[in-house]
Amino acid sequence: MSTSDGWLAAALVPLLALVPVLWRIAYGSPKDRLIGQNLTSLLAGLALLLAARGFHRTSYNDVALVVSVLGPTGTLIYARFLDVLPDSRLVRWTALVGVPATVLPLCVATGPGRAMVKLLLIGAMLIAGSVVTSASGGKGGVTA
Amino acid sequence: MTAVLEVLVWWAALTGIWLVLISTVDPLELLVGSASALAAAVLARAGRRAVADR
């Protein structure tokens, strides 16, 4: 198994984690769906970062960057519609544990330079977006 | 004075982000980046004030 295969195998983790999340989006309550939408963009961002390394296509990082900006924005827009921003420990901890666990090994593999700063920036955006959108909105937030 | 300082800080941060995110750094990119970062910095201050004054 080459190093690329290792990164692609790692990319399978967030990718497979999307399956139960998409299930909840399809069949859950509106609040569950909102949390699922939030979690989907986070997991997709992580999968894209790992796939970029595994497939040697750095442009996938740009998609992860766009997802890190638009994902939380989408969550906030739907939160506005539903009039609640669900409090979600799942999203917060997935971001706080998953993002460093993904980005730091990628940074080590990339080595110092602009590419590494870009990875750290994307990681920081993913964490910031998830933390902001998973905090209790103060209007009867639910925890999932 | 604080307005100029704030726009300057926004501009420096945004230009830095631009330089990190582009694929190759050359003088034209630097010119375009710093010019658009200045416009974005003015908008960022306007946006922040709109939220803060609410």
N, CA and C atoms of all chains as a GROMACS GRO file, in nm:
protein
  594
    1MET      N    1   0.085  -0.120   0.000
    1MET     CA    2   0.000   0.000   0.000
    1MET      C    3   0.089   0.125   0.000
    2SER      N    4   0.070   0.209  -0.101
    2SER     CA    5   0.152   0.331  -0.110
    2SER      C    6   0.099   0.437  -0.014
    3THR      N    7   0.176   0.546  -0.003
    3THR     CA    8   0.134   0.654   0.087
    3THR      C    9   0.002   0.715   0.040
    4SER      N   10  -0.012   0.727  -0.094
    4SER     CA   11  -0.136   0.783  -0.148
    4SER      C   12  -0.256   0.699  -0.106
    5ASP      N   13  -0.238   0.565  -0.112
    5ASP     CA   14  -0.347   0.477  -0.070
    5ASP      C   15  -0.382   0.500   0.075
    6GLY      N   16  -0.280   0.526   0.156
    6GLY     CA   17  -0.303   0.554   0.298
    6GLY      C   18  -0.391   0.676   0.317
    7TRP      N   19  -0.360   0.784   0.242
    7TRP     CA   20  -0.441   0.906   0.252
    7TRP      C   21  -0.582   0.880   0.204
    8LEU      N   22  -0.594   0.800   0.096
    8LEU     CA   23  -0.728   0.772   0.044
    8LEU      C   24  -0.807   0.685   0.142
    9ALA      N   25  -0.736   0.592   0.209
    9ALA     CA   26  -0.803   0.510   0.311
    9ALA      C   27  -0.852   0.599   0.425
   10ALA      N   28  -0.767   0.698   0.461
   10ALA     CA   29  -0.807   0.792   0.567
   10ALA      C   30  -0.927   0.874   0.521
   11ALA      N   31  -0.932   0.908   0.391
   11ALA     CA   32  -1.044   0.987   0.338
   11ALA      C   33  -1.175   0.910   0.346
   12LEU      N   34  -1.164   0.774   0.350
   12LEU     CA   35  -1.285   0.692   0.360
   12LEU      C   36  -1.356   0.713   0.493
   13VAL      N   37  -1.279   0.749   0.597
   13VAL     CA   38  -1.340   0.764   0.731
   13VAL      C   39  -1.448   0.873   0.731
   14PRO      N   40  -1.412   1.001   0.694
   14PRO     CA   41  -1.520   1.101   0.689
   14PRO      C   42  -1.625   1.070   0.583
   15LEU      N   43  -1.581   1.003   0.475
   15LEU     CA   44  -1.675   0.972   0.366
   15LEU      C   45  -1.780   0.872   0.412
   16LEU      N   46  -1.736   0.767   0.484
   16LEU     CA   47  -1.830   0.667   0.533
   16LEU      C   48  -1.915   0.723   0.647
   17ALA      N   49  -1.856   0.817   0.723
   17ALA     CA   50  -1.932   0.880   0.831
   17ALA      C   51  -2.049   0.960   0.775
   18LEU      N   52  -2.041   0.994   0.646
   18LEU     CA   53  -2.151   1.069   0.583
   18LEU      C   54  -2.277   0.985   0.569
   19VAL      N   55  -2.260   0.850   0.564
   19VAL     CA   56  -2.376   0.764   0.538
   19VAL      C   57  -2.485   0.778   0.646
   20PRO      N   58  -2.450   0.757   0.777
   20PRO     CA   59  -2.555   0.777   0.879
   20PRO      C   60  -2.606   0.921   0.885
   21VAL      N   61  -2.515   1.017   0.855
   21VAL     CA   62  -2.556   1.159   0.860
   21VAL      C   63  -2.660   1.186   0.751
   22LEU      N   64  -2.634   1.134   0.631
   22LEU     CA   65  -2.730   1.154   0.521
   22LEU      C   66  -2.862   1.083   0.552
   23TRP      N   67  -2.852   0.970   0.623
   23TRP     CA   68  -2.973   0.898   0.664
   23TRP      C   69  -3.058   0.987   0.755
   24ARG      N   70  -2.992   1.052   0.852
   24ARG     CA   71  -3.065   1.142   0.944
   24ARG      C   72  -3.122   1.262   0.870
   25ILE      N   73  -3.047   1.312   0.770
   25ILE     CA   74  -3.097   1.425   0.691
   25ILE      C   75  -3.224   1.384   0.618
   26ALA      N   76  -3.226   1.257   0.571
   26ALA     CA   77  -3.341   1.211   0.494
   26ALA      C   78  -3.463   1.184   0.583
   27TYR      N   79  -3.439   1.130   0.705
   27TYR     CA   80  -3.552   1.083   0.785
   27TYR      C   81  -3.567   1.152   0.920
   28GLY      N   82  -3.476   1.246   0.956
   28GLY     CA   83  -3.480   1.305   1.089
   28GLY      C   84  -3.580   1.420   1.100
   29SER      N   85  -3.587   1.477   1.220
   29SER     CA   86  -3.668   1.595   1.242
   29SER      C   87  -3.596   1.715   1.182
   30PRO      N   88  -3.666   1.828   1.163
   30PRO     CA   89  -3.600   1.946   1.103
   30PRO      C   90  -3.471   1.986   1.173
   31LYS      N   91  -3.469   1.980   1.310
   31LYS     CA   92  -3.348   2.016   1.381
   31LYS      C   93  -3.235   1.918   1.353
   32ASP      N   94  -3.270   1.789   1.349
   32ASP     CA   95  -3.170   1.687   1.317
   32ASP      C   96  -3.115   1.710   1.176
   33ARG      N   97  -3.203   1.749   1.087
   33ARG     CA   98  -3.160   1.771   0.949
   33ARG      C   99  -3.064   1.889   0.940
   34LEU      N  100  -3.091   1.991   1.022
   34LEU     CA  101  -3.004   2.109   1.022
   34LEU      C  102  -2.866   2.071   1.076
   35ILE      N  103  -2.864   1.992   1.184
   35ILE     CA  104  -2.736   1.945   1.238
   35ILE      C  105  -2.666   1.858   1.134
   36GLY      N  106  -2.744   1.774   1.067
   36GLY     CA  107  -2.688   1.686   0.964
   36GLY      C  108  -2.628   1.766   0.850
   37GLN      N  109  -2.697   1.873   0.810
   37GLN     CA  110  -2.646   1.959   0.702
   37GLN      C  111  -2.512   2.019   0.743
   38ASN      N  112  -2.505   2.064   0.870
   38ASN     CA  113  -2.383   2.122   0.923
   38ASN      C  114  -2.269   2.020   0.921
   39LEU      N  115  -2.302   1.900   0.970
   39LEU     CA  116  -2.202   1.793   0.980
   39LEU      C  117  -2.156   1.747   0.841
   40THR      N  118  -2.248   1.749   0.745
   40THR     CA  119  -2.214   1.706   0.610
   40THR      C  120  -2.104   1.792   0.550
   41SER      N  121  -2.117   1.924   0.566
   41SER     CA  122  -2.015   2.012   0.506
   41SER      C  123  -1.881   1.994   0.575
   42LEU      N  124  -1.884   1.970   0.707
   42LEU     CA  125  -1.760   1.948   0.781
   42LEU      C  126  -1.691   1.819   0.733
   43LEU      N  127  -1.768   1.710   0.726
   43LEU     CA  128  -1.710   1.582   0.684
   43LEU      C  129  -1.665   1.587   0.538
   44ALA      N  130  -1.742   1.657   0.454
   44ALA     CA  131  -1.703   1.670   0.313
   44ALA      C  132  -1.572   1.747   0.302
   45GLY      N  133  -1.557   1.851   0.385
   45GLY     CA  134  -1.432   1.929   0.384
   45GLY      C  135  -1.312   1.841   0.420
   46LEU      N  136  -1.329   1.760   0.524
   46LEU     CA  137  -1.219   1.672   0.567
   46LEU      C  138  -1.188   1.568   0.459
   47ALA      N  139  -1.292   1.509   0.400
   47ALA     CA  140  -1.272   1.409   0.295
   47ALA      C  141  -1.199   1.470   0.176
   48LEU      N  142  -1.235   1.595   0.142
   48LEU     CA  143  -1.171   1.662   0.028
   48LEU      C  144  -1.023   1.690   0.054
   49LEU      N  145  -0.991   1.732   0.178
   49LEU     CA  146  -0.851   1.760   0.212
   49LEU      C  147  -0.767   1.633   0.198
   50LEU      N  148  -0.820   1.520   0.248
   50LEU     CA  149  -0.746   1.394   0.242
   50LEU      C  150  -0.739   1.343   0.098
   51ALA      N  151  -0.849   1.361   0.023
   51ALA     CA  152  -0.851   1.315  -0.117
   51ALA      C  153  -0.752   1.396  -0.201
   52ALA      N  154  -0.740   1.526  -0.170
   52ALA     CA  155  -0.646   1.611  -0.244
   52ALA      C  156  -0.504   1.555  -0.232
   53ARG      N  157  -0.471   1.509  -0.113
   53ARG     CA  158  -0.338   1.452  -0.090
   53ARG      C  159  -0.328   1.315  -0.158
   54GLY      N  160  -0.433   1.234  -0.143
   54GLY     CA  161  -0.430   1.098  -0.196
   54GLY      C  162  -0.426   1.093  -0.348
   55PHE      N  163  -0.500   1.184  -0.412
   55PHE     CA  164  -0.505   1.186  -0.559
   55PHE      C  165  -0.401   1.280  -0.620
   56HIS      N  166  -0.321   1.347  -0.536
   56HIS     CA  167  -0.222   1.447  -0.583
   56HIS      C  168  -0.290   1.558  -0.662
   57ARG      N  169  -0.405   1.600  -0.619
   57ARG     CA  170  -0.474   1.710  -0.686
   57ARG      C  171  -0.499   1.820  -0.582
   58THR      N  172  -0.408   1.916  -0.580
   58THR     CA  173  -0.416   2.020  -0.477
   58THR      C  174  -0.539   2.109  -0.496
   59SER      N  175  -0.597   2.106  -0.618
   59SER     CA  176  -0.714   2.192  -0.640
   59SER      C  177  -0.833   2.147  -0.556
   60TYR      N  178  -0.833   2.019  -0.511
   60TYR     CA  179  -0.942   1.975  -0.423
   60TYR      C  180  -0.942   2.055  -0.292
   61ASN      N  181  -0.824   2.105  -0.253
   61ASN     CA  182  -0.815   2.187  -0.132
   61ASN      C  183  -0.901   2.313  -0.146
   62ASP      N  184  -0.907   2.366  -0.271
   62ASP     CA  185  -0.986   2.487  -0.294
   62ASP      C  186  -1.135   2.458  -0.272
   63VAL      N  187  -1.176   2.336  -0.312
   63VAL     CA  188  -1.316   2.298  -0.289
   63VAL      C  189  -1.344   2.290  -0.139
   64ALA      N  190  -1.246   2.234  -0.065
   64ALA     CA  191  -1.261   2.227   0.081
   64ALA      C  192  -1.271   2.366   0.140
   65LEU      N  193  -1.193   2.460   0.086
   65LEU     CA  194  -1.197   2.599   0.135
   65LEU      C  195  -1.335   2.660   0.111
   66VAL      N  196  -1.389   2.638  -0.010
   66VAL     CA  197  -1.521   2.692  -0.042
   66VAL      C  198  -1.627   2.629   0.049
   67VAL      N  199  -1.615   2.497   0.071
   67VAL     CA  200  -1.710   2.428   0.159
   67VAL      C  201  -1.702   2.484   0.301
   68SER      N  202  -1.579   2.513   0.345
   68SER     CA  203  -1.562   2.563   0.483
   68SER      C  204  -1.626   2.700   0.501
   69VAL      N  205  -1.640   2.776   0.392
   69VAL     CA  206  -1.706   2.907   0.401
   69VAL      C  207  -1.856   2.893   0.381
   70LEU      N  208  -1.896   2.818   0.277
   70LEU     CA  209  -2.038   2.813   0.242
   70LEU      C  210  -2.118   2.718   0.331
   71GLY      N  211  -2.053   2.614   0.387
   71GLY     CA  212  -2.125   2.518   0.472
   71GLY      C  213  -2.189   2.586   0.593
   72PRO      N  214  -2.108   2.652   0.678
   72PRO     CA  215  -2.166   2.721   0.794
   72PRO      C  216  -2.264   2.831   0.753
   73THR      N  217  -2.234   2.899   0.639
   73THR     CA  218  -2.327   3.002   0.592
   73THR      C  219  -2.463   2.941   0.563
   74GLY      N  220  -2.462   2.826   0.495
   74GLY     CA  221  -2.588   2.757   0.465
   74GLY      C  222  -2.662   2.718   0.592
   75THR      N  223  -2.586   2.668   0.691
   75THR     CA  224  -2.647   2.630   0.818
   75THR      C  225  -2.714   2.750   0.884
   76LEU      N  226  -2.646   2.865   0.881
   76LEU     CA  227  -2.701   2.985   0.944
   76LEU      C  228  -2.827   3.032   0.871
   77ILE      N  229  -2.828   3.016   0.738
   77ILE     CA  230  -2.946   3.057   0.662
   77ILE      C  231  -3.066   2.970   0.699
   78TYR      N  232  -3.043   2.836   0.706
   78TYR     CA  233  -3.154   2.747   0.743
   78TYR      C  234  -3.195   2.768   0.888
   79ALA      N  235  -3.095   2.800   0.974
   79ALA     CA  236  -3.127   2.830   1.114
   79ALA      C  237  -3.221   2.950   1.122
   80ARG      N  238  -3.201   3.044   1.033
   80ARG     CA  239  -3.287   3.162   1.025
   80ARG      C  240  -3.430   3.121   0.987
   81PHE      N  241  -3.441   3.030   0.889
   81PHE     CA  242  -3.573   2.982   0.847
   81PHE      C  243  -3.644   2.910   0.962
   82LEU      N  244  -3.569   2.823   1.032
   82LEU     CA  245  -3.628   2.739   1.136
   82LEU      C  246  -3.640   2.814   1.268
   83ASP      N  247  -3.576   2.932   1.276
   83ASP     CA  248  -3.577   3.014   1.396
   83ASP      C  249  -3.508   2.946   1.514
   84VAL      N  250  -3.416   2.856   1.485
   84VAL     CA  251  -3.339   2.794   1.592
   84VAL      C  252  -3.204   2.752   1.535
   85LEU      N  253  -3.101   2.772   1.618
   85LEU     CA  254  -2.968   2.722   1.580
   85LEU      C  255  -2.937   2.608   1.676
   86PRO      N  256  -2.958   2.483   1.631
   86PRO     CA  257  -2.949   2.372   1.725
   86PRO      C  258  -2.810   2.359   1.786
   87ASP      N  259  -2.808   2.341   1.917
   87ASP     CA  260  -2.684   2.317   1.990
   87ASP      C  261  -2.642   2.173   1.961
   88SER      N  262  -2.523   2.155   1.908
   88SER     CA  263  -2.482   2.019   1.873
   88SER      C  264  -2.341   1.989   1.919
   89ARG      N  265  -2.334   1.905   2.024
   89ARG     CA  266  -2.202   1.863   2.071
   89ARG      C  267  -2.132   1.777   1.966
   90LEU      N  268  -2.213   1.701   1.890
   90LEU     CA  269  -2.157   1.612   1.788
   90LEU      C  270  -2.076   1.692   1.685
   91VAL      N  271  -2.136   1.802   1.636
   91VAL     CA  272  -2.067   1.885   1.537
   91VAL      C  273  -1.943   1.948   1.597
   92ARG      N  274  -1.960   2.004   1.722
   92ARG     CA  275  -1.849   2.074   1.785
   92ARG      C  276  -1.730   1.981   1.805
   93TRP      N  277  -1.759   1.861   1.858
   93TRP     CA  278  -1.646   1.770   1.888
   93TRP      C  279  -1.591   1.705   1.763
   94THR      N  280  -1.675   1.682   1.663
   94THR     CA  281  -1.622   1.631   1.536
   94THR      C  282  -1.523   1.731   1.478
   95ALA      N  283  -1.557   1.862   1.491
   95ALA     CA  284  -1.467   1.965   1.439
   95ALA      C  285  -1.340   1.974   1.524
   96LEU      N  286  -1.358   1.978   1.657
   96LEU     CA  287  -1.243   2.000   1.745
   96LEU      C  288  -1.146   1.882   1.745
   97VAL      N  289  -1.197   1.761   1.720
   97VAL     CA  290  -1.110   1.643   1.716
   97VAL      C  291  -1.073   1.608   1.572
   98GLY      N  292  -1.173   1.606   1.485
   98GLY     CA  293  -1.151   1.560   1.347
   98GLY      C  294  -1.062   1.651   1.265
   99VAL      N  295  -1.080   1.782   1.280
   99VAL     CA  296  -1.003   1.875   1.196
   99VAL      C  297  -0.853   1.870   1.229
  100PRO      N  298  -0.814   1.883   1.360
  100PRO     CA  299  -0.670   1.871   1.388
  100PRO      C  300  -0.616   1.734   1.350
  101ALA      N  301  -0.695   1.627   1.373
  101ALA     CA  302  -0.649   1.491   1.340
  101ALA      C  303  -0.626   1.477   1.190
  102THR      N  304  -0.696   1.557   1.110
  102THR     CA  305  -0.679   1.551   0.964
  102THR      C  306  -0.571   1.648   0.917
  103VAL      N  307  -0.582   1.772   0.964
  103VAL     CA  308  -0.498   1.880   0.909
  103VAL      C  309  -0.352   1.867   0.955
  104LEU      N  310  -0.331   1.830   1.081
  104LEU     CA  311  -0.192   1.824   1.130
  104LEU      C  312  -0.108   1.719   1.057
  105PRO      N  313  -0.158   1.595   1.038
  105PRO     CA  314  -0.079   1.500   0.957
  105PRO      C  315  -0.057   1.551   0.814
  106LEU      N  316  -0.159   1.616   0.757
  106LEU     CA  317  -0.143   1.671   0.622
  106LEU      C  318  -0.034   1.778   0.619
  107CYS      N  319  -0.029   1.860   0.726
  107CYS     CA  320   0.073   1.965   0.735
  107CYS      C  321   0.212   1.903   0.744
  108VAL      N  322   0.224   1.797   0.824
  108VAL     CA  323   0.353   1.729   0.836
  108VAL      C  324   0.395   1.673   0.700
  109ALA      N  325   0.299   1.614   0.628
  109ALA     CA  326   0.330   1.556   0.496
  109ALA      C  327   0.363   1.664   0.395
  110THR      N  328   0.297   1.780   0.407
  110THR     CA  329   0.320   1.888   0.310
  110THR      C  330   0.453   1.957   0.333
  111GLY      N  331   0.490   1.974   0.459
  111GLY     CA  332   0.614   2.045   0.490
  111GLY      C  333   0.588   2.194   0.495
  112PRO      N  334   0.683   2.269   0.556
  112PRO     CA  335   0.661   2.412   0.571
  112PRO      C  336   0.651   2.484   0.437
  113GLY      N  337   0.568   2.588   0.434
  113GLY     CA  338   0.551   2.663   0.310
  113GLY      C  339   0.411   2.719   0.300
  114ARG      N  340   0.382   2.780   0.186
  114ARG     CA  341   0.252   2.841   0.166
  114ARG      C  342   0.139   2.739   0.167
  115ALA      N  343   0.168   2.619   0.111
  115ALA     CA  344   0.066   2.514   0.106
  115ALA      C  345   0.022   2.475   0.248
  116MET      N  346   0.119   2.474   0.340
  116MET     CA  347   0.087   2.437   0.477
  116MET      C  348   0.002   2.545   0.544
  117VAL      N  349   0.037   2.671   0.520
  117VAL     CA  350  -0.042   2.781   0.577
  117VAL      C  351  -0.185   2.774   0.524
  118LYS      N  352  -0.198   2.740   0.396
  118LYS     CA  353  -0.331   2.728   0.336
  118LYS      C  354  -0.411   2.618   0.405
  119LEU      N  355  -0.346   2.503   0.429
  119LEU     CA  356  -0.413   2.393   0.500
  119LEU      C  357  -0.458   2.436   0.638
  120LEU      N  358  -0.369   2.506   0.709
  120LEU     CA  359  -0.403   2.552   0.845
  120LEU      C  360  -0.519   2.651   0.840
  121LEU      N  361  -0.519   2.734   0.736
  121LEU     CA  362  -0.628   2.832   0.721
  121LEU      C  363  -0.761   2.760   0.698
  122ILE      N  364  -0.759   2.659   0.610
  122ILE     CA  365  -0.882   2.583   0.584
  122ILE      C  366  -0.929   2.513   0.711
  123GLY      N  367  -0.832   2.454   0.785
  123GLY     CA  368  -0.866   2.388   0.911
  123GLY      C  369  -0.928   2.485   1.011
  124ALA      N  370  -0.868   2.604   1.020
  124ALA     CA  371  -0.920   2.705   1.114
  124ALA      C  372  -1.060   2.748   1.073
  125MET      N  373  -1.083   2.762   0.942
  125MET     CA  374  -1.216   2.800   0.893
  125MET      C  375  -1.319   2.691   0.925
  126LEU      N  376  -1.278   2.563   0.907
  126LEU     CA  377  -1.370   2.452   0.937
  126LEU      C  378  -1.406   2.451   1.084
  127ILE      N  379  -1.305   2.469   1.171
  127ILE     CA  380  -1.331   2.468   1.316
  127ILE      C  381  -1.417   2.589   1.354
  128ALA      N  382  -1.378   2.707   1.306
  128ALA     CA  383  -1.452   2.828   1.343
  128ALA      C  384  -1.598   2.818   1.297
  129GLY      N  385  -1.618   2.774   1.173
  129GLY     CA  386  -1.755   2.761   1.120
  129GLY      C  387  -1.838   2.664   1.202
  130SER      N  388  -1.776   2.550   1.238
  130SER     CA  389  -1.851   2.449   1.313
  130SER      C  390  -1.880   2.496   1.455
  131VAL      N  391  -1.784   2.561   1.518
  131VAL     CA  392  -1.805   2.606   1.656
  131VAL      C  393  -1.915   2.712   1.660
  132VAL      N  394  -1.910   2.805   1.564
  132VAL     CA  395  -2.011   2.911   1.562
  132VAL      C  396  -2.151   2.854   1.539
  133THR      N  397  -2.162   2.757   1.447
  133THR     CA  398  -2.294   2.706   1.412
  133THR      C  399  -2.342   2.595   1.504
  134SER      N  400  -2.255   2.546   1.595
  134SER     CA  401  -2.303   2.439   1.683
  134SER      C  402  -2.332   2.491   1.823
  135ALA      N  403  -2.305   2.620   1.846
  135ALA     CA  404  -2.334   2.677   1.977
  135ALA      C  405  -2.483   2.700   1.990
  136SER      N  406  -2.530   2.696   2.113
  136SER     CA  407  -2.673   2.713   2.137
  136SER      C  408  -2.718   2.851   2.091
  137GLY      N  409  -2.829   2.853   2.017
  137GLY     CA  410  -2.882   2.980   1.969
  137GLY      C  411  -2.960   3.055   2.075
  138GLY      N  412  -2.978   2.993   2.192
  138GLY     CA  413  -3.048   3.059   2.300
  138GLY      C  414  -3.199   3.043   2.293
  139LYS      N  415  -3.249   2.988   2.182
  139LYS     CA  416  -3.394   2.970   2.168
  139LYS      C  417  -3.427   2.821   2.170
  140GLY      N  418  -3.403   2.760   2.283
  140GLY     CA  419  -3.436   2.618   2.295
  140GLY      C  420  -3.358   2.531   2.202
  141GLY      N  421  -3.226   2.550   2.200
  141GLY     CA  422  -3.142   2.467   2.117
  141GLY      C  423  -3.149   2.322   2.161
  142VAL      N  424  -3.137   2.231   2.067
  142VAL     CA  425  -3.140   2.090   2.101
  142VAL      C  426  -2.998   2.035   2.092
  143THR      N  427  -2.973   1.927   2.161
  143THR     CA  428  -2.842   1.866   2.157
  143THR      C  429  -2.852   1.729   2.091
  144ALA      N  430  -2.765   1.706   1.996
  144ALA     CA  431  -2.765   1.575   1.930
  144ALA      C  432  -2.625   1.517   1.932
  145MET      N  433  -0.882   5.845   1.256
  145MET     CA  434  -0.753   5.778   1.273
  145MET      C  435  -0.774   5.628   1.297
  146THR      N  436  -0.871   5.596   1.388
  146THR     CA  437  -0.897   5.454   1.413
  146THR      C  438  -0.952   5.388   1.288
  147ALA      N  439  -1.027   5.468   1.208
  147ALA     CA  440  -1.084   5.412   1.085
  147ALA      C  441  -0.972   5.368   0.990
  148VAL      N  442  -0.874   5.456   0.973
  148VAL     CA  443  -0.762   5.424   0.885
  148VAL      C  444  -0.687   5.302   0.937
  149LEU      N  445  -0.668   5.300   1.069
  149LEU     CA  446  -0.595   5.188   1.130
  149LEU      C  447  -0.669   5.057   1.110
  150GLU      N  448  -0.803   5.064   1.128
  150GLU     CA  449  -0.881   4.941   1.115
  150GLU      C  450  -0.877   4.889   0.972
  151VAL      N  451  -0.896   4.983   0.875
  151VAL     CA  452  -0.891   4.941   0.735
  151VAL      C  453  -0.753   4.884   0.703
  152LEU      N  454  -0.651   4.944   0.761
  152LEU     CA  455  -0.514   4.897   0.735
  152LEU      C  456  -0.494   4.754   0.788
  153VAL      N  457  -0.549   4.728   0.907
  153VAL     CA  458  -0.535   4.593   0.965
  153VAL      C  459  -0.611   4.492   0.880
  154TRP      N  460  -0.736   4.527   0.842
  154TRP     CA  461  -0.814   4.440   0.754
  154TRP      C  462  -0.737   4.414   0.624
  155TRP      N  463  -0.682   4.523   0.567
  155TRP     CA  464  -0.612   4.513   0.439
  155TRP      C  465  -0.492   4.419   0.450
  156ALA      N  466  -0.415   4.434   0.558
  156ALA     CA  467  -0.297   4.349   0.576
  156ALA      C  468  -0.338   4.202   0.589
  157ALA      N  469  -0.443   4.178   0.668
  157ALA     CA  470  -0.488   4.040   0.688
  157ALA      C  471  -0.540   3.980   0.558
  158LEU      N  472  -0.620   4.058   0.484
  158LEU     CA  473  -0.680   4.007   0.361
  158LEU      C  474  -0.575   3.986   0.252
  159THR      N  475  -0.478   4.077   0.245
  159THR     CA  476  -0.370   4.059   0.147
  159THR      C  477  -0.290   3.934   0.181
  160GLY      N  478  -0.267   3.912   0.310
  160GLY     CA  479  -0.196   3.792   0.353
  160GLY      C  480  -0.270   3.666   0.312
  161ILE      N  481  -0.403   3.664   0.334
  161ILE     CA  482  -0.483   3.548   0.296
  161ILE      C  483  -0.476   3.526   0.145
  162TRP      N  484  -0.485   3.637   0.070
  162TRP     CA  485  -0.476   3.628  -0.076
  162TRP      C  486  -0.345   3.561  -0.118
  163LEU      N  487  -0.236   3.608  -0.058
  163LEU     CA  488  -0.104   3.556  -0.096
  163LEU      C  489  -0.089   3.408  -0.061
  164VAL      N  490  -0.159   3.364   0.044
  164VAL     CA  491  -0.151   3.223   0.082
  164VAL      C  492  -0.234   3.138  -0.014
  165LEU      N  493  -0.347   3.191  -0.059
  165LEU     CA  494  -0.441   3.109  -0.134
  165LEU      C  495  -0.414   3.102  -0.284
  166ILE      N  496  -0.340   3.198  -0.341
  166ILE     CA  497  -0.313   3.192  -0.485
  166ILE      C  498  -0.209   3.084  -0.514
  167SER      N  499  -0.205   3.037  -0.641
  167SER     CA  500  -0.114   2.926  -0.672
  167SER      C  501   0.029   2.974  -0.692
  168THR      N  502   0.047   3.084  -0.767
  168THR     CA  503   0.183   3.135  -0.785
  168THR      C  504   0.188   3.284  -0.751
  169VAL      N  505   0.291   3.324  -0.678
  169VAL     CA  506   0.306   3.464  -0.639
  169VAL      C  507   0.388   3.537  -0.746
  170ASP      N  508   0.327   3.636  -0.813
  170ASP     CA  509   0.403   3.721  -0.905
  170ASP      C  510   0.354   3.865  -0.888
  171PRO      N  511   0.427   3.962  -0.946
  171PRO     CA  512   0.393   4.103  -0.922
  171PRO      C  513   0.249   4.140  -0.957
  172LEU      N  514   0.195   4.083  -1.067
  172LEU     CA  515   0.058   4.116  -1.107
  172LEU      C  516  -0.042   4.068  -1.002
  173GLU      N  517  -0.020   3.945  -0.953
  173GLU     CA  518  -0.106   3.891  -0.848
  173GLU      C  519  -0.102   3.980  -0.724
  174LEU      N  520   0.019   4.026  -0.694
  174LEU     CA  521   0.038   4.111  -0.576
  174LEU      C  522  -0.040   4.241  -0.592
  175LEU      N  523  -0.035   4.299  -0.713
  175LEU     CA  524  -0.105   4.425  -0.741
  175LEU      C  525  -0.256   4.405  -0.731
  176VAL      N  526  -0.307   4.302  -0.803
  176VAL     CA  527  -0.451   4.275  -0.804
  176VAL      C  528  -0.498   4.241  -0.662
  177GLY      N  529  -0.419   4.158  -0.593
  177GLY     CA  530  -0.455   4.116  -0.458
  177GLY      C  531  -0.463   4.231  -0.361
  178SER      N  532  -0.360   4.316  -0.362
  178SER     CA  533  -0.359   4.425  -0.265
  178SER      C  534  -0.467   4.528  -0.297
  179ALA      N  535  -0.498   4.547  -0.428
  179ALA     CA  536  -0.604   4.641  -0.464
  179ALA      C  537  -0.741   4.589  -0.421
  180SER      N  538  -0.770   4.461  -0.450
  180SER     CA  539  -0.900   4.408  -0.411
  180SER      C  540  -0.910   4.393  -0.260
  181ALA      N  541  -0.797   4.367  -0.194
  181ALA     CA  542  -0.798   4.357  -0.048
  181ALA      C  543  -0.833   4.492   0.015
  182LEU      N  544  -0.791   4.601  -0.050
  182LEU     CA  545  -0.822   4.734   0.003
  182LEU      C  546  -0.974   4.758  -0.004
  183ALA      N  547  -1.033   4.724  -0.122
  183ALA     CA  548  -1.178   4.738  -0.136
  183ALA      C  549  -1.250   4.651  -0.034
  184ALA      N  550  -1.202   4.526  -0.019
  184ALA     CA  551  -1.264   4.434   0.077
  184ALA      C  552  -1.247   4.483   0.220
  185ALA      N  553  -1.134   4.548   0.249
  185ALA     CA  554  -1.109   4.599   0.384
  185ALA      C  555  -1.209   4.709   0.421
  186VAL      N  556  -1.236   4.797   0.323
  186VAL     CA  557  -1.336   4.904   0.347
  186VAL      C  558  -1.474   4.841   0.372
  187LEU      N  559  -1.509   4.740   0.289
  187LEU     CA  560  -1.637   4.671   0.307
  187LEU      C  561  -1.642   4.598   0.441
  188ALA      N  562  -1.530   4.538   0.480
  188ALA     CA  563  -1.525   4.463   0.606
  188ALA      C  564  -1.553   4.556   0.724
  189ARG      N  565  -1.491   4.676   0.720
  189ARG     CA  566  -1.514   4.772   0.828
  189ARG      C  567  -1.660   4.816   0.829
  190ALA      N  568  -1.715   4.844   0.708
  190ALA     CA  569  -1.856   4.884   0.700
  190ALA      C  570  -1.945   4.774   0.755
  191GLY      N  571  -1.914   4.648   0.721
  191GLY     CA  572  -1.993   4.535   0.770
  191GLY      C  573  -1.985   4.521   0.920
  192ARG      N  574  -1.864   4.533   0.974
  192ARG     CA  575  -1.846   4.519   1.118
  192ARG      C  576  -1.923   4.628   1.193
  193ARG      N  577  -1.916   4.751   1.139
  193ARG     CA  578  -1.986   4.861   1.205
  193ARG      C  579  -2.139   4.841   1.198
  194ALA      N  580  -2.184   4.787   1.084
  194ALA     CA  581  -2.329   4.764   1.070
  194ALA      C  582  -2.377   4.666   1.175
  195VAL      N  583  -2.295   4.564   1.204
  195VAL     CA  584  -2.334   4.465   1.304
  195VAL      C  585  -2.318   4.522   1.445
  196ALA      N  586  -2.207   4.594   1.469
  196ALA     CA  587  -2.177   4.645   1.604
  196ALA      C  588  -2.277   4.752   1.646
  197ASP      N  589  -2.326   4.834   1.550
  197ASP     CA  590  -2.414   4.945   1.583
  197ASP      C  591  -2.559   4.901   1.599
  198ARG      N  592  -2.586   4.770   1.570
  198ARG     CA  593  -2.722   4.724   1.572
  198ARG      C  594  -2.779   4.722   1.713
   0.00000   0.00000   0.00000
